Amino acid sequence: MTVLAQPLRCIAHRGGRAHGVENTLATIQKSLDMGVDGIEIDVWQLHGKLLVTHDRQLGRVIRGQGRLLDLPAEAIPELRNYDDSTVPSLWEVLELVGDRAMLNIEIKGPDSAALVAQTVQSFSHDKQVDLTNYVISSFDHHQLLWLKENAPAIRRGVLLGTIPLDYAACAEALDAWSIHPSIDFISTALVDDARRRGLEVWVYTVNDPKDFRDLAAMGVTGVFADYPERVLEFNRGEHTFELTDWLPS
């Protein structure tokens, strides 16, 4: 059995969505119990509240119809996921994770950066959890720029859905800690450029051990996985299993 000299960071995507309803406290707890390196969640700001959920539309995970951002303030306490679990707040997730794993907070909705930063800073101060435990990421690079200028002590992760012509230069402009490219748009040139700039490279969403192998060889430092146990097994050299339990489309 060969153990990697530099294991891939194992980040449970949407809390580890293969093992329960995504972005819920119960699913996050399962991933923490596995011993993952990090938890990734999605956050929307709605009427001054930070809700941990992925979709802009109700109906797939949260019960109901219509757009999340169209909900009135009085509807927030009544929101339920399809398993009848409550939609957690960012503070609840911060309390659950504590310092047991890194927490990657992806900003999904508009006008969220200020409240996310304030919440993370308050929790870090109150509970004595170092700010290096957190990464705030987004496809909205304008909100990342706001964080650079107003909350520079919190690490920033730049989400990419393409291979930019200038590779990882946008991350340097944002003084980012990491880039988070898609498994569908990844190249050695992008990874090499990011690593030359001193960036962590965390790739989403990766569930196939063959991809773990190729990404590790490329110099990628972490992966977001729906099945975090597969990454942990790969890091231990236990990656001879077959993929049979794919998520439903």
C-alpha positions as CSV (number, residue, x, y, z in Angstrom):
1,M,0.0,0.0,0.0
2,T,1.4,3.4,-1.0
3,V,0.5,6.5,1.1
4,L,0.8,9.8,-0.7
5,A,3.6,12.1,0.4
6,Q,1.2,15.0,0.1
7,P,-2.4,13.8,0.5
8,L,-5.2,15.7,-1.2
9,R,-7.2,17.9,1.2
10,C,-10.6,16.3,1.5
11,I,-13.3,18.9,1.5
12,A,-16.9,17.6,1.9
13,H,-18.9,19.2,-0.9
14,R,-22.2,20.8,0.4
15,G,-21.4,19.1,3.6
16,G,-20.9,15.6,1.9
17,R,-24.1,15.4,0.0
18,A,-23.9,11.7,-0.9
19,H,-24.6,10.9,2.8
20,G,-27.7,13.0,3.4
21,V,-29.5,16.1,2.5
22,E,-26.9,18.6,1.3
23,N,-25.9,21.6,3.5
24,T,-27.7,20.3,6.6
25,L,-26.2,19.9,10.1
26,A,-26.8,16.2,10.1
27,T,-24.9,15.6,6.8
28,I,-22.0,17.9,8.0
29,Q,-21.8,16.0,11.2
30,K,-21.4,12.7,9.3
31,S,-18.5,14.2,7.3
32,L,-16.8,15.6,10.5
33,D,-17.1,12.1,12.0
34,M,-15.2,10.7,9.0
35,G,-12.3,13.0,9.7
36,V,-12.5,15.3,6.6
37,D,-10.1,18.2,6.3
38,G,-12.8,20.6,5.3
39,I,-16.5,21.3,4.9
40,E,-17.9,23.3,2.0
41,I,-21.2,25.0,2.3
42,D,-23.3,27.6,0.3
43,V,-24.7,30.8,1.8
44,W,-27.4,33.2,0.7
45,Q,-28.1,36.5,2.5
46,L,-31.9,37.1,2.9
47,H,-33.4,39.9,4.9
48,G,-30.2,40.1,7.1
49,K,-30.1,36.3,7.7
50,L,-27.5,34.0,6.3
51,L,-29.1,30.8,5.1
52,V,-27.0,27.7,4.3
53,T,-28.4,26.3,1.0
54,H,-27.3,26.0,-2.6
55,D,-30.2,26.7,-5.0
56,R,-31.7,30.0,-5.9
57,Q,-35.0,28.2,-6.6
58,L,-37.2,26.4,-4.1
59,G,-38.4,22.8,-4.8
60,R,-35.3,20.6,-5.2
61,V,-33.9,20.8,-1.6
62,I,-36.1,23.4,0.2
63,R,-39.8,22.7,0.0
64,G,-41.9,25.2,-1.9
65,Q,-41.9,27.0,-5.2
66,G,-40.5,30.2,-6.6
67,R,-37.2,32.1,-6.0
68,L,-35.4,32.1,-2.6
69,L,-34.8,35.8,-2.8
70,D,-38.5,36.6,-3.3
71,L,-39.4,35.1,0.0
72,P,-40.7,37.6,2.7
73,A,-38.8,37.8,6.0
74,E,-41.6,36.1,7.9
75,A,-41.2,33.0,5.8
76,I,-37.6,32.3,6.8
77,P,-38.3,30.5,10.1
78,E,-40.8,28.2,8.4
79,L,-38.4,27.0,5.7
80,R,-37.9,23.2,5.6
81,N,-35.8,20.9,3.5
82,Y,-37.5,18.0,1.8
83,D,-36.5,15.7,4.8
84,D,-38.3,18.2,7.1
85,S,-34.9,19.4,8.5
86,T,-34.5,23.1,9.1
87,V,-32.4,25.3,6.8
88,P,-29.4,26.1,9.0
89,S,-27.9,29.5,9.5
90,L,-24.2,30.2,9.0
91,W,-23.8,30.6,12.7
92,E,-25.2,27.2,13.4
93,V,-22.7,25.6,11.0
94,L,-19.8,27.6,12.5
95,E,-20.8,26.2,15.9
96,L,-21.0,22.6,14.7
97,V,-17.7,22.7,12.8
98,G,-15.8,24.7,15.4
99,D,-12.1,23.9,14.8
100,R,-12.6,20.3,13.8
101,A,-12.2,21.1,10.1
102,M,-11.7,24.0,7.8
103,L,-14.8,25.6,6.6
104,N,-15.2,26.8,3.0
105,I,-18.1,29.3,2.8
106,E,-19.3,29.9,-0.8
107,I,-21.2,33.1,-1.3
108,K,-24.1,32.4,-3.7
109,G,-26.3,35.4,-3.5
110,P,-25.8,39.2,-4.0
111,D,-24.8,41.6,-1.2
112,S,-23.6,38.8,1.1
113,A,-19.9,39.5,1.7
114,A,-20.3,42.1,4.5
115,L,-22.6,39.9,6.7
116,V,-20.6,36.8,6.0
117,A,-17.4,38.5,7.1
118,Q,-19.0,40.1,10.1
119,T,-20.4,36.7,11.2
120,V,-17.1,34.8,10.7
121,Q,-15.2,37.5,12.5
122,S,-17.6,37.6,15.5
123,F,-17.6,33.8,15.8
124,S,-13.8,33.6,15.6
125,H,-13.5,36.2,18.3
126,D,-16.2,34.8,20.6
127,K,-15.1,31.1,20.3
128,Q,-11.3,31.6,19.9
129,V,-11.2,29.8,16.5
130,D,-8.4,31.2,14.3
131,L,-9.5,33.0,11.1
132,T,-7.2,30.7,9.1
133,N,-9.8,28.0,9.7
134,Y,-12.1,29.8,7.1
135,V,-12.1,30.4,3.4
136,I,-14.7,32.5,1.7
137,S,-15.1,31.7,-2.0
138,S,-17.4,32.9,-4.8
139,F,-17.8,33.1,-8.5
140,D,-18.7,36.8,-7.8
141,H,-15.2,38.2,-7.8
142,H,-16.5,41.7,-6.9
143,Q,-17.6,40.4,-3.5
144,L,-14.2,38.8,-3.1
145,L,-12.7,42.2,-3.9
146,W,-14.9,43.8,-1.2
147,L,-13.5,41.2,1.3
148,K,-10.0,41.9,0.3
149,E,-10.5,45.6,1.0
150,N,-12.7,45.3,4.1
151,A,-11.9,42.0,5.8
152,P,-8.4,41.1,4.5
153,A,-7.6,38.7,7.4
154,I,-10.2,36.2,6.1
155,R,-8.8,33.9,3.4
156,R,-10.4,34.2,-0.1
157,G,-11.0,31.4,-2.6
158,V,-11.6,32.3,-6.3
159,L,-14.1,30.0,-8.0
160,L,-13.4,29.4,-11.7
161,G,-15.8,27.9,-14.3
162,T,-13.3,28.2,-17.1
163,I,-9.6,28.2,-17.8
164,P,-8.9,32.0,-18.1
165,L,-6.6,33.3,-20.7
166,D,-4.4,34.7,-17.9
167,Y,-4.7,31.5,-15.9
168,A,-4.7,32.4,-12.1
169,A,-3.9,36.1,-12.4
170,C,-7.3,37.1,-11.1
171,A,-6.5,35.4,-7.8
172,E,-3.4,37.5,-7.4
173,A,-5.4,40.7,-8.1
174,L,-7.8,39.6,-5.2
175,D,-4.9,38.6,-2.9
176,A,-6.6,35.2,-2.7
177,W,-5.4,32.2,-0.8
178,S,-6.7,29.6,-3.2
179,I,-8.3,29.0,-6.6
180,H,-11.2,26.5,-7.0
181,P,-11.4,25.4,-10.7
182,S,-13.9,23.0,-12.1
183,I,-12.9,19.4,-12.9
184,D,-14.4,20.1,-16.3
185,F,-12.0,22.9,-16.9
186,I,-8.6,22.1,-15.5
187,S,-5.1,22.0,-17.0
188,T,-1.5,21.5,-15.9
189,A,-0.8,25.1,-17.1
190,L,-3.5,26.5,-14.8
191,V,-2.3,24.5,-11.8
192,D,1.3,25.3,-12.5
193,D,0.5,29.0,-12.7
194,A,-1.5,29.0,-9.5
195,R,1.2,27.1,-7.6
196,R,3.9,29.5,-8.9
197,R,1.7,32.3,-7.3
198,G,1.7,30.4,-4.0
199,L,-2.0,29.4,-4.2
200,E,-3.8,26.4,-3.0
201,V,-5.7,24.6,-5.8
202,W,-8.9,22.9,-4.8
203,V,-10.9,21.3,-7.6
204,Y,-14.7,20.8,-7.6
205,T,-16.6,18.4,-7.8
206,V,-14.5,15.2,-7.8
207,N,-15.7,11.7,-7.0
208,D,-13.7,9.3,-9.2
209,P,-10.4,7.9,-7.8
210,K,-8.9,8.1,-11.3
211,D,-9.4,11.9,-11.1
212,F,-7.9,12.0,-7.7
213,R,-4.8,10.3,-9.1
214,D,-4.5,12.6,-12.1
215,L,-5.1,15.8,-10.1
216,A,-2.6,14.8,-7.4
217,A,0.0,14.2,-10.1
218,M,-0.9,17.6,-11.6
219,G,-0.1,19.4,-8.3
220,V,-3.7,20.0,-7.1
221,T,-3.8,20.3,-3.3
222,G,-7.4,19.6,-2.5
223,V,-10.7,18.3,-3.9
224,F,-14.4,19.0,-3.1
225,A,-16.1,15.6,-3.0
226,D,-19.7,14.4,-2.5
227,Y,-18.2,11.1,-1.3
228,P,-15.5,12.4,1.1
229,E,-14.6,8.9,2.3
230,R,-13.3,8.1,-1.2
231,V,-10.7,10.8,-0.9
232,L,-9.7,9.6,2.5
233,E,-9.4,6.1,1.2
234,F,-7.3,7.3,-1.8
235,N,-5.0,9.2,0.5
236,R,-4.4,6.0,2.5
237,G,-3.8,4.0,-0.7
238,E,-7.1,2.2,-0.5
239,H,-8.5,3.2,-3.9
240,T,-9.2,-0.1,-5.7
241,F,-13.0,0.1,-5.2
242,E,-15.5,0.5,-8.1
243,L,-17.8,3.5,-8.5
244,T,-21.4,2.2,-8.3
245,D,-23.3,4.6,-6.1
246,W,-23.6,7.7,-8.3
247,L,-25.9,10.5,-7.2
248,P,-29.2,10.6,-9.0
249,S,-29.3,13.2,-11.7
